[in-house]
Amino acid sequence: MRGPHNIWRLIRTGATFERTGAMVVALEAMEVSPRLRFAARLLGRPFRFLGLKGDPALPPVTRAITALGPAYIKLGQVLSTRPDIVGAELANQLKYLQDKLPPFPMDQARAIIAAEFGAPAEELYSELSEPVAAASIAQVHHARLRDSGAEVAVKVLRPGIERAFRKDIDAFYYAAKWMERLAPFSRRLRPSDVVAHFDGVVQGELDLRLECAEAAEFAEHTAKDDRLVVPRPHWDLSGRTVLTIDWAEGIGLNEIAAIDAAGIDRAELGRRVLTLFLSHALRDGFFHADMHQGNLKVAPNGDLIVYDFGIMGRIDEYTRRVYAEILMGFIQKDYRRVAEVHFEAGYVPADRNIDEFARALRAVGEPIFGMEASRISMARLLAYLFEVTERFGMETRTELILLQRTMVVVEGVARSLDPHLNMWEVARPVVESYIRTSIGPKAVLRDLWRTSRVLARFLPRLPALAEARLVALDERNQMQRPVQGFGWATVLALSAAMTLGVLGVAVLLAKLF
């Protein structure tokens, strides 16, 4: 990592926020303490002249973020869905970052398409419009296929985007390293691991072949989901820098007035957004991890349309079960069980007091219930959670970062449609359904069936493996008799007994299912 370059990048970040007037707005919107606000202004003011100017037509924070580049724009997109953290006015300003960034010229887009496929765009598409949306990494064109006449969306990466992201991510790595050195208490949050996770996600998003594969897999998983539209990709017209996918017309979820004018029930739509996300995360372990309003639309008939599959999340089955039990514990106000799950999963060090942890969790969970949803401040709730995790020595779980971040974004989207939406009430039936099918008796039998199938592949080899082990032990003179009193016949008999036992379980499970 280039130290001077990264120091310069971080200084320019603060200077840009100060020069554009964004520093004051951002600190006030997030209710930063006056002391910290004063310190930030004091540190940023001497470098003010080094900051970028940005587009003076934009509001201060949006202006600063767009000037700083794609990595910061990604952060701004997330904050645009959190009016409870940055305030309604700033959240509305940041929505500009979702799909209204300045596009790059058409001649550059055509050159990228030609370089990717070795043929001019005119030979592939009978129509190719000016950009209809432009975001931090790519822009989208409305097109029509020359061979079939089908309407498609053509996504083209921004020129030089890989280098631009690399500069920002290098600076993030540098900041994380110094944070760990200068603030030892931050190590439990594993800032370097968090940046590494973000780096991996971004690298995947910069290769549109991977997005093409993710889109196809997501379409397969969600084929039976009611009132959900997932456009399918065209593999023959997709590559590293260009993605061609079915066109789906709809109203952006950030266009509240247009949704109302179309007569669509916003409250029901908000519940559906949250329900579908939880279903995908728990049921499939594969979910859309960039569900801001710019990537979601609603069709005239009310169907939810999902776009942009550059960032997808995966969680293994064990983690899904842990996550479901934690959610269910909060829903049922069983804070003791929530605490137990944290200890069982190793999320909290075993030497901590489980009763104290359960009491701290109660203080986090109780404000959620019995309160009108719009009055809940997620910012304050997250701040208190930070205090609790610090006190009990919890470390950041990098495998859950994407899930947790997406959960925050999805809740923000749902709340923008229905400010009175209660996340826990909507989540309950989804979590209960998952627990019935994945943690109850049926799940135990299914796990036994899977185990028997795995063991069945090794049982024919068990006698030979046992004999080889015995011979190896004998050669090292580590035993007086084979297996301390067990003869060859006994070993073979035990192997046969295990084989019959596992096969018996397999037969029983086959009949049950």
Backbone torsions as a table, in degrees:
resi	resn	phi	psi	omega
1	MET	NA	140.9	-177.6
2	ARG	-91.7	102.0	-175.7
3	GLY	-54.1	-55.5	-178.5
4	PRO	-56.8	-41.8	179.6
5	HIS	-61.2	-44.2	-176.5
6	ASN	-69.8	-38.8	176.1
7	ILE	-61.0	-44.2	179.0
8	TRP	-60.6	-41.8	-178.8
9	ARG	-62.4	-42.8	-179.1
10	LEU	-70.1	-39.0	176.9
11	ILE	-62.8	-43.1	-178.6
12	ARG	-65.6	-29.6	176.9
13	THR	-62.0	-52.0	179.0
14	GLY	-63.5	-39.5	-179.4
15	ALA	-65.5	-38.2	179.4
16	THR	-65.5	-42.7	177.6
17	PHE	-63.1	-37.1	179.7
18	GLU	-72.3	-42.3	-175.7
19	ARG	-67.7	-37.2	-178.2
20	THR	-84.0	-3.6	-176.5
21	GLY	81.1	7.4	-176.9
22	ALA	-76.5	-24.7	-176.2
23	MET	-60.4	-48.8	-179.3
24	VAL	-63.4	-46.0	-177.6
25	VAL	-61.7	-46.1	-177.1
26	ALA	-65.9	-44.4	-178.6
27	LEU	-66.2	-38.9	178.5
28	GLU	-69.1	-40.8	-178.8
29	ALA	-62.6	-35.8	-178.4
30	MET	-92.7	8.8	173.9
31	GLU	56.0	42.5	176.8
32	VAL	-68.6	145.3	-177.6
33	SER	-60.3	148.3	-179.1
34	PRO	-56.4	-36.5	-178.7
35	ARG	-64.9	-47.1	179.6
36	LEU	-67.3	-34.7	178.8
37	ARG	-63.4	-42.2	179.1
38	PHE	-65.0	-41.7	-179.3
39	ALA	-64.0	-41.9	-179.6
40	ALA	-63.6	-43.3	179.5
41	ARG	-65.6	-39.0	-177.9
42	LEU	-65.2	-39.9	-179.8
43	LEU	-73.7	-33.8	-175.8
44	GLY	-81.6	-28.0	-172.8
45	ARG	-61.3	-42.0	-178.6
46	PRO	-63.3	-23.0	-177.3
47	PHE	-101.9	10.4	-173.2
48	ARG	-53.1	-40.6	-175.3
49	PHE	-68.7	-14.4	-179.5
50	LEU	-85.6	-11.2	-175.5
51	GLY	-73.1	160.8	177.4
52	LEU	-80.9	148.5	-177.3
53	LYS	-80.3	-41.6	-177.4
54	GLY	72.0	-174.4	-178.5
55	ASP	-84.9	111.9	-176.8
56	PRO	-64.1	-13.8	179.5
57	ALA	-77.9	-14.7	-177.4
58	LEU	-92.0	155.4	173.6
59	PRO	-61.1	157.4	-170.8
60	PRO	-52.9	-52.1	-175.3
61	VAL	-68.0	-43.3	177.6
62	THR	-61.8	-39.6	178.9
63	ARG	-62.2	-44.5	-179.7
64	ALA	-65.8	-44.3	-176.3
65	ILE	-65.9	-43.9	179.7
66	THR	-65.2	-33.0	179.3
67	ALA	-69.8	-31.9	-175.4
68	LEU	-78.5	-24.4	174.1
69	GLY	118.2	-177.5	-167.6
70	PRO	-62.9	-39.1	-178.7
71	ALA	-64.0	-39.8	178.4
72	TYR	-70.7	-33.2	177.7
73	ILE	-63.7	-38.7	176.6
74	LYS	-58.5	-43.6	177.6
75	LEU	-62.8	-42.3	179.0
76	GLY	-63.1	-35.1	177.9
77	GLN	-62.5	-41.1	178.6
78	VAL	-64.6	-45.5	-178.2
79	LEU	-66.8	-23.7	180.0
80	SER	-66.7	-17.7	179.0
81	THR	-97.0	4.8	-175.8
82	ARG	-122.2	70.0	177.3
83	PRO	-62.7	-24.0	179.0
84	ASP	-73.6	-15.1	178.7
85	ILE	-99.7	-45.8	-175.1
86	VAL	-106.9	-1.3	-178.4
87	GLY	90.9	151.7	-174.9
88	ALA	-63.9	-40.8	-176.6
89	GLU	-65.3	-47.3	-178.8
90	LEU	-68.4	-38.4	178.0
91	ALA	-60.3	-40.2	178.8
92	ASN	-65.5	-38.4	177.8
93	GLN	-65.3	-38.8	-176.4
94	LEU	-73.2	-14.4	177.2
95	LYS	-61.4	-21.4	175.8
96	TYR	-55.7	-31.4	-175.5
97	LEU	-73.0	-14.4	-173.2
98	GLN	-72.0	-44.3	-178.9
99	ASP	-156.4	20.3	-177.1
100	LYS	-121.2	26.1	177.7
101	LEU	-74.8	159.1	179.6
102	PRO	-61.5	130.7	179.3
103	PRO	-79.3	163.0	171.8
104	PHE	-93.5	160.8	-170.8
105	PRO	-62.0	152.9	-179.7
106	MET	-62.0	-36.1	-178.2
107	ASP	-64.6	-32.8	176.2
108	GLN	-69.5	-40.4	178.6
109	ALA	-62.0	-44.6	179.7
110	ARG	-64.6	-36.8	179.4
111	ALA	-66.1	-38.8	179.2
112	ILE	-66.4	-42.0	178.6
113	ILE	-62.8	-45.5	-179.4
114	ALA	-63.3	-40.1	179.9
115	ALA	-67.2	-34.3	-178.2
116	GLU	-71.3	-42.6	-172.2
117	PHE	-108.3	-5.1	179.1
118	GLY	70.6	22.3	179.3
119	ALA	-150.9	147.8	178.6
120	PRO	-60.6	150.0	-179.9
121	ALA	-58.5	-32.0	-178.1
122	GLU	-64.1	-25.8	179.0
123	GLU	-80.5	-17.6	-176.9
124	LEU	-101.0	-37.0	-177.1
125	TYR	-123.8	131.8	177.6
126	SER	-75.1	-25.2	176.4
127	GLU	-137.0	141.5	175.5
128	LEU	-145.9	109.0	-172.7
129	SER	-79.9	169.7	166.6
130	GLU	-62.1	161.9	-178.4
131	PRO	-56.5	132.8	176.8
132	VAL	-98.1	-15.7	177.0
133	ALA	-158.2	142.8	178.6
134	ALA	-138.4	126.2	-179.5
135	ALA	-122.3	-162.4	-170.8
136	SER	-71.0	-30.3	-173.1
137	ILE	-109.5	-31.9	-174.8
138	ALA	-150.6	171.8	172.1
139	GLN	-128.8	159.2	-173.2
140	VAL	-119.1	138.7	177.0
141	HIS	-119.2	143.9	172.6
142	HIS	-85.7	130.4	-176.0
143	ALA	-142.6	171.7	176.1
144	ARG	-133.7	131.1	-178.2
145	LEU	-67.9	138.4	-178.4
146	ARG	-70.6	-36.0	-175.5
147	ASP	-78.6	-41.7	-175.5
148	SER	-108.3	-17.7	-177.6
149	GLY	79.7	4.9	-178.7
150	ALA	-70.3	144.9	176.3
151	GLU	-78.0	134.0	-179.4
152	VAL	-140.0	164.0	170.4
153	ALA	-106.9	134.6	179.8
154	VAL	-114.7	115.5	-178.7
155	LYS	-99.7	127.8	-176.4
156	VAL	-125.4	127.6	178.3
157	LEU	-63.6	146.0	175.6
158	ARG	-66.9	141.2	177.0
159	PRO	-62.1	133.9	176.8
160	GLY	71.6	14.5	-174.8
161	ILE	-66.9	-33.9	-178.7
162	GLU	-61.6	-44.3	-179.5
163	ARG	-66.2	-39.5	-179.4
164	ALA	-63.5	-43.3	178.8
165	PHE	-66.3	-39.3	-178.2
166	ARG	-58.9	-40.8	-180.0
167	LYS	-61.5	-45.4	-178.9
168	ASP	-67.9	-43.2	-176.5
169	ILE	-67.6	-36.8	174.9
170	ASP	-58.8	-41.6	178.7
171	ALA	-66.1	-37.5	178.3
172	PHE	-64.8	-42.0	176.6
173	TYR	-59.2	-43.8	-178.6
174	TYR	-63.0	-44.9	179.6
175	ALA	-63.9	-40.1	179.7
176	ALA	-63.7	-41.2	-179.8
177	LYS	-61.5	-45.7	-179.4
178	TRP	-72.6	-29.2	175.3
179	MET	-62.7	-42.8	179.3
180	GLU	-66.3	-33.2	-179.9
181	ARG	-75.5	-45.0	-173.4
182	LEU	-87.1	-22.3	-179.6
183	ALA	-129.5	81.8	-176.3
184	PRO	-54.6	-30.0	-179.4
185	PHE	-64.0	-19.3	-178.3
186	SER	-80.1	-9.8	-174.7
187	ARG	-64.6	-31.3	-179.9
188	ARG	-64.9	-21.7	177.2
189	LEU	-82.3	-7.9	176.0
190	ARG	49.2	57.9	-176.6
191	PRO	-58.3	-35.5	178.9
192	SER	-65.3	-39.8	177.5
193	ASP	-65.8	-37.2	179.1
194	VAL	-63.6	-44.2	178.8
195	VAL	-65.0	-39.9	178.4
196	ALA	-61.3	-38.8	178.1
197	HIS	-64.3	-45.8	178.6
198	PHE	-61.1	-40.2	178.8
199	ASP	-59.1	-45.5	179.7
200	GLY	-62.3	-41.1	179.2
201	VAL	-63.1	-44.8	-178.2
202	VAL	-64.6	-42.5	-179.4
203	GLN	-61.1	-36.3	176.1
204	GLY	-66.6	-34.5	-178.6
205	GLU	-73.6	-21.1	-178.5
206	LEU	-85.8	-0.7	175.7
207	ASP	-119.0	103.4	-173.4
208	LEU	-69.9	-13.4	172.7
209	ARG	-65.3	-37.3	178.1
210	LEU	-68.4	-40.1	177.5
211	GLU	-62.7	-37.8	178.4
212	CYS	-59.9	-44.5	179.1
213	ALA	-65.4	-41.3	-179.3
214	GLU	-65.5	-39.6	179.0
215	ALA	-62.2	-43.2	-179.9
216	ALA	-65.0	-42.3	179.9
217	GLU	-66.9	-40.8	179.9
218	PHE	-64.0	-38.9	178.0
219	ALA	-62.2	-38.4	178.5
220	GLU	-65.8	-45.1	-178.2
221	HIS	-63.8	-35.4	-171.7
222	THR	-102.7	12.8	-174.6
223	ALA	-57.0	-31.7	-176.7
224	LYS	-99.7	4.1	179.0
225	ASP	-72.8	131.7	-176.1
226	ASP	-74.0	134.1	173.1
227	ARG	59.7	39.3	175.1
228	LEU	-129.1	129.4	179.9
229	VAL	-113.1	123.0	176.8
230	VAL	-120.1	106.0	179.5
231	PRO	-58.6	141.9	-178.1
232	ARG	-98.6	140.9	-177.1
233	PRO	-80.2	159.1	174.5
234	HIS	-107.9	105.3	-173.6
235	TRP	-63.5	-35.4	-175.3
236	ASP	-70.4	-17.8	179.4
237	LEU	-119.5	34.8	177.7
238	SER	-132.6	141.8	179.6
239	GLY	-151.7	-159.5	-176.3
240	ARG	-65.5	-36.9	-174.6
241	THR	-110.6	-5.3	-178.5
242	VAL	-135.9	136.8	176.3
243	LEU	-129.1	129.7	175.9
244	THR	-113.4	127.8	-174.1
245	ILE	-143.3	155.0	-179.6
246	ASP	-53.2	144.6	176.6
247	TRP	-87.1	136.1	176.8
248	ALA	-135.7	121.8	-175.1
249	GLU	-88.5	138.3	177.7
250	GLY	-171.6	179.7	178.9
251	ILE	-99.4	130.5	178.2
252	GLY	-62.0	142.6	-178.6
253	LEU	-70.0	-7.5	173.8
254	ASN	-89.9	-2.8	179.8
255	GLU	-98.3	73.7	-172.9
256	ILE	-61.6	-43.3	-179.1
257	ALA	-62.1	-41.0	179.8
258	ALA	-67.3	-36.1	177.6
259	ILE	-64.2	-43.5	178.6
260	ASP	-64.5	-41.4	-179.3
261	ALA	-64.4	-28.6	179.2
262	ALA	-81.1	-2.6	178.3
263	GLY	74.2	23.9	-179.3
264	ILE	-88.4	135.0	-179.7
265	ASP	-72.4	104.2	-177.1
266	ARG	-67.4	-36.0	-179.9
267	ALA	-63.6	-43.9	179.1
268	GLU	-66.6	-38.2	179.9
269	LEU	-65.2	-40.6	178.0
270	GLY	-62.5	-43.0	177.8
271	ARG	-63.2	-37.8	-177.9
272	ARG	-67.9	-39.8	177.8
273	VAL	-57.2	-48.4	-178.1
274	LEU	-68.3	-42.1	-179.1
275	THR	-63.1	-44.4	-179.2
276	LEU	-64.7	-41.5	178.8
277	PHE	-60.3	-48.0	-179.6
278	LEU	-63.2	-38.6	178.5
279	SER	-62.5	-43.8	-179.4
280	HIS	-66.6	-41.5	-178.5
281	ALA	-66.7	-45.1	-175.7
282	LEU	-83.9	-46.9	-176.3
283	ARG	-70.2	-46.2	-172.8
284	ASP	-101.3	-23.9	-172.0
285	GLY	66.3	21.1	-177.3
286	PHE	-145.6	113.9	-171.5
287	PHE	-139.5	155.6	175.2
288	HIS	-72.1	121.7	-172.6
289	ALA	-107.2	18.7	178.5
290	ASP	-139.8	53.0	-170.2
291	MET	-89.6	51.2	172.7
292	HIS	-82.0	169.6	-173.4
293	GLN	-58.9	-28.7	-179.7
294	GLY	-67.8	-19.1	-179.8
295	ASN	-104.7	8.9	-179.2
296	LEU	-129.2	135.7	175.1
297	LYS	-136.3	164.0	176.3
298	VAL	-121.7	128.5	-179.9
299	ALA	-72.9	161.5	179.1
300	PRO	-54.4	-29.6	179.5
301	ASN	-86.6	3.3	177.5
302	GLY	95.9	-4.2	178.4
303	ASP	-66.9	143.5	177.2
304	LEU	-87.8	128.7	-179.6
305	ILE	-109.9	131.1	-179.4
306	VAL	-111.5	133.2	179.6
307	TYR	-121.2	172.6	167.3
308	ASP	58.0	95.8	-176.1
309	PHE	-107.9	30.9	-179.2
310	GLY	-70.8	-29.7	179.5
311	ILE	-121.5	107.2	177.5
312	MET	-120.7	148.2	-177.9
313	GLY	-113.1	148.9	176.4
314	ARG	-132.1	139.4	172.5
315	ILE	-136.8	139.2	-176.4
316	ASP	-73.5	169.7	-172.9
317	GLU	-65.2	-38.8	179.5
318	TYR	-62.5	-46.2	-179.6
319	THR	-63.8	-36.8	176.7
320	ARG	-60.2	-41.8	-179.3
321	ARG	-66.4	-41.1	177.0
322	VAL	-61.9	-47.0	-178.5
323	TYR	-60.5	-42.8	180.0
324	ALA	-64.8	-40.8	-179.9
325	GLU	-67.0	-36.4	177.1
326	ILE	-65.7	-46.0	178.4
327	LEU	-60.3	-44.6	-178.2
328	MET	-65.1	-37.4	177.6
329	GLY	-61.6	-42.4	177.2
330	PHE	-65.7	-42.7	-179.3
331	ILE	-60.8	-40.3	-178.6
332	GLN	-87.9	0.2	-177.6
333	LYS	60.0	30.0	178.1
334	ASP	-95.9	76.6	-173.2
335	TYR	-69.6	-26.8	175.1
336	ARG	-62.8	-42.5	179.6
337	ARG	-67.6	-38.1	176.9
338	VAL	-60.2	-43.5	178.6
339	ALA	-62.9	-43.8	179.9
340	GLU	-60.3	-41.5	-179.7
341	VAL	-62.9	-41.0	177.7
342	HIS	-60.1	-41.9	179.9
343	PHE	-70.2	-42.9	-178.9
344	GLU	-62.1	-36.5	-178.8
345	ALA	-82.2	-6.3	-179.2
346	GLY	79.3	15.6	179.7
347	TYR	-73.6	-26.9	179.2
348	VAL	-119.6	134.9	178.7
349	PRO	-54.8	140.7	-174.3
350	ALA	-64.8	-19.8	-177.0
351	ASP	-84.5	1.3	179.2
352	ARG	-85.3	159.4	-177.2
353	ASN	-82.9	117.3	-175.1
354	ILE	-68.6	-33.9	179.6
355	ASP	-67.4	-40.4	177.8
356	GLU	-65.6	-38.3	178.7
357	PHE	-65.4	-41.0	178.1
358	ALA	-63.1	-38.3	179.1
359	ARG	-66.6	-39.3	177.8
360	ALA	-65.2	-38.9	178.0
361	LEU	-65.3	-35.1	177.2
362	ARG	-62.1	-41.0	179.4
363	ALA	-64.6	-27.0	177.0
364	VAL	-79.3	-43.5	-172.1
365	GLY	-80.3	-36.7	-173.4
366	GLU	-59.1	-38.5	179.6
367	PRO	-60.6	-20.9	-178.5
368	ILE	-70.7	-33.2	-173.2
369	PHE	-95.7	144.7	179.0
370	GLY	76.5	8.4	-179.7
371	MET	-120.6	140.5	176.8
372	GLU	-61.7	129.8	-167.5
373	ALA	-55.9	-38.0	-175.5
374	SER	-67.8	-14.4	-178.7
375	ARG	-89.0	-10.2	-178.1
376	ILE	-76.9	126.4	176.9
377	SER	-96.5	106.0	178.8
378	MET	-65.4	-28.6	178.6
379	ALA	-62.6	-47.5	179.0
380	ARG	-66.7	-38.7	179.3
381	LEU	-62.1	-44.8	179.0
382	LEU	-66.3	-35.7	177.7
383	ALA	-63.2	-40.8	179.5
384	TYR	-69.4	-39.7	176.9
385	LEU	-58.7	-39.1	178.6
386	PHE	-60.6	-42.8	178.4
387	GLU	-62.4	-41.4	-178.8
388	VAL	-65.4	-47.3	-177.8
389	THR	-64.6	-35.8	178.5
390	GLU	-65.4	-41.7	-178.3
391	ARG	-65.8	-33.2	-176.2
392	PHE	-102.0	9.9	171.3
393	GLY	71.5	23.4	177.5
394	MET	-70.6	141.3	175.7
395	GLU	-100.3	153.3	176.5
396	THR	-63.1	130.0	177.8
397	ARG	-93.4	100.7	-174.6
398	THR	-62.2	-29.4	-179.9
399	GLU	-70.3	-14.6	-179.3
400	LEU	-106.0	-1.2	-176.2
401	ILE	-57.5	-49.0	-176.7
402	LEU	-64.4	-40.3	178.6
403	LEU	-63.7	-46.0	-178.6
404	GLN	-65.6	-43.6	179.6
405	ARG	-62.7	-43.3	-178.7
406	THR	-66.4	-35.9	178.1
407	MET	-60.3	-40.7	178.2
408	VAL	-65.1	-44.0	-179.2
409	VAL	-64.6	-45.5	-178.2
410	VAL	-63.4	-41.4	177.5
411	GLU	-61.9	-39.0	178.4
412	GLY	-63.9	-40.4	177.5
413	VAL	-63.1	-47.2	-179.1
414	ALA	-62.6	-39.4	179.7
415	ARG	-69.1	-30.8	178.1
416	SER	-66.5	-27.9	177.4
417	LEU	-84.0	-35.3	-179.5
418	ASP	-142.4	96.7	-177.7
419	PRO	-59.5	-20.0	-178.0
420	HIS	-96.0	7.5	-178.5
421	LEU	-64.2	134.4	176.4
422	ASN	-105.1	109.8	-174.5
423	MET	-57.2	-39.5	-174.4
424	TRP	-70.8	-38.0	178.9
425	GLU	-66.8	-38.6	179.1
426	VAL	-70.1	-36.5	-175.7
427	ALA	-73.0	-28.0	-170.7
428	ARG	-53.7	-53.8	-178.2
429	PRO	-62.4	-33.4	179.0
430	VAL	-66.9	-45.3	-178.6
431	VAL	-67.5	-42.6	179.2
432	GLU	-61.3	-40.7	179.1
433	SER	-64.1	-42.0	179.3
434	TYR	-64.7	-42.5	-178.8
435	ILE	-63.8	-39.7	179.9
436	ARG	-61.4	-39.0	-174.5
437	THR	-92.8	-19.0	-172.4
438	SER	-119.9	-13.0	-178.6
439	ILE	-124.0	-16.9	-177.8
440	GLY	-79.8	-168.1	-178.0
441	PRO	-55.5	-40.7	179.5
442	LYS	-60.0	-38.4	-179.9
443	ALA	-66.2	-37.7	178.6
444	VAL	-61.8	-46.9	179.0
445	LEU	-62.6	-39.6	179.7
446	ARG	-65.0	-39.4	178.2
447	ASP	-64.6	-39.7	177.7
448	LEU	-63.2	-40.2	179.0
449	TRP	-62.1	-44.8	178.4
450	ARG	-63.0	-41.3	179.6
451	THR	-62.7	-42.0	-179.5
452	SER	-63.6	-36.2	179.6
453	ARG	-66.8	-38.8	178.7
454	VAL	-67.3	-46.7	-178.7
455	LEU	-63.2	-35.6	-177.5
456	ALA	-59.5	-27.1	-180.0
457	ARG	-73.1	-23.7	-175.7
458	PHE	-101.9	-19.8	-175.1
459	LEU	-58.7	-40.7	178.5
460	PRO	-59.6	-25.5	-178.5
461	ARG	-92.6	-5.2	-173.2
462	LEU	-60.8	-45.8	178.7
463	PRO	-58.5	-43.4	-179.8
464	ALA	-65.2	-39.8	177.9
465	LEU	-64.2	-40.7	179.3
466	ALA	-64.7	-42.5	179.9
467	GLU	-63.8	-43.2	-179.9
468	ALA	-62.2	-38.4	179.0
469	ARG	-66.6	-41.8	-179.8
470	LEU	-64.3	-42.5	178.6
471	VAL	-62.0	-42.6	-179.8
472	ALA	-63.0	-41.1	178.1
473	LEU	-65.4	-39.3	-178.9
474	ASP	-65.7	-40.2	-179.1
475	GLU	-64.8	-29.2	179.6
476	ARG	-89.9	4.9	178.0
477	ASN	55.5	39.4	-179.7
478	GLN	-100.5	8.4	179.3
479	MET	-150.4	147.3	179.3
480	GLN	-85.0	-38.6	178.1
481	ARG	-131.0	157.1	178.6
482	PRO	-57.0	118.9	176.7
483	VAL	54.5	44.4	173.5
484	GLN	49.0	57.3	174.5
485	GLY	102.8	-10.5	178.0
486	PHE	-93.9	123.0	178.0
487	GLY	-83.4	175.5	179.4
488	TRP	-60.1	-39.9	-179.0
489	ALA	-63.4	-37.9	179.6
490	THR	-65.5	-42.6	179.3
491	VAL	-60.2	-44.9	-179.7
492	LEU	-66.4	-37.1	178.9
493	ALA	-64.4	-43.1	177.7
494	LEU	-62.2	-40.1	178.5
495	SER	-61.9	-44.2	179.4
496	ALA	-63.6	-40.6	-179.8
497	ALA	-63.1	-42.3	178.5
498	MET	-63.4	-40.3	179.0
499	THR	-60.5	-48.2	-179.3
500	LEU	-63.6	-39.5	-179.2
501	GLY	-62.8	-47.9	-179.2
502	VAL	-65.6	-41.1	178.4
503	LEU	-64.1	-35.3	177.0
504	GLY	-63.4	-42.8	176.9
505	VAL	-62.5	-41.3	-179.9
506	ALA	-61.2	-43.3	179.7
507	VAL	-63.7	-43.6	179.8
508	LEU	-60.9	-46.1	-179.1
509	LEU	-66.2	-36.1	178.5
510	ALA	-61.1	-38.0	178.9
511	LYS	-70.3	-37.6	-179.2
512	LEU	-67.2	-33.2	-175.6
513	PHE	-102.4	NA	NA
